[in-house]
Amino acid sequence: MRIATWNVNSVNARLPTVLAWLEAAAPDVACFQEIKCVDEKFPREPFEALGYNVVTHGQKSYNGVALLSKVPVSDVRRGLPGDEADDQARYLEAVIEAPRPVRVASIYLPNGNPLGTGKFAYKLAWFERLRAHAAGLLALEEPLVLAGDYNVIPTPTDARNPQAWTGDALFQPESRAAFRALRHLGLSDASELGRQPAGTFTFWDYQAGAWQRDHGIRIDFALLSPQAADRFLAVETHRDARDMDKPSDHVPVVVDLED
């Protein structure tokens, strides 16, 4: 089973690019973040034409996550539990009903900038809610993949120029500690399992020639439960997607699990 995660940065604005990548990479499951549209405006038909079942949790102009699967899905959860007042569309979870099912979540963690505002507090609270929910999912002892844009730079080696990020919410000690707390529940980073080299980045800003100078960061992850890690075969970061026509500022991360 091939599972991809990609912050597409507006699915309608980049539809030809997204479809071209999907056709070439042919993942069985695709987790999208920042679709930036309500459910009714998601372009379902071209994805269904490629053989995907489509589930969305959208929001007008901002955020939004989607799950595409070539097999049926069940047990769909829209929204992260723990705060009934949270109306931001950042979490979508479902069971992929393959012969050996896998529970998959598409995650768009809050950015948290600027520091010293409620946005950073929201980021940390959301991280804690994710940790609590993941702990409950891990207790089910089933294959689980938590994939998405985590908006955190875990270590200095995950940035070409760490000093450029010291004042950013993505690189604060609290953000990094929250990511470690999630990992320490027993989740494995697919990129580490696949021994991807340092400098395997997933995001390059559109500004200041970041792509041309390779001033990237690694903020997109697929975290695997022990049962999913036991099925791990390979991981790829599709850097070339950043050079496609009208690209996202993120690139896909693709994980292969045994069927």
VENWOQUI-V747854 format. One record per helix or strand. SS is the DSSP state (~ for helix, > for strand). FROM is the first residue (numbers start at 1). TO is the last residue. If there is no record, write none. Layout:
# VENWOQUI-V747854
[[SS/FROM/TO] [SS/FROM/TO]]
This chain:
# VENWOQUI-V747854
[[>/2/7] [~/15/25] [>/29/33] [~/39/41] [~/44/49] [>/53/57] [>/65/69] [>/73/78] [>/91/96] [>/102/108] [~/118/138] [>/144/149] [~/156/158] [>/159/159] [~/162/165] [~/169/171] [~/173/183] [>/188/189] [~/190/193] [>/203/203] [>/217/217] [>/220/224] [~/226/229] [>/232/237] [~/239/243] [>/250/250] [>/253/257]]
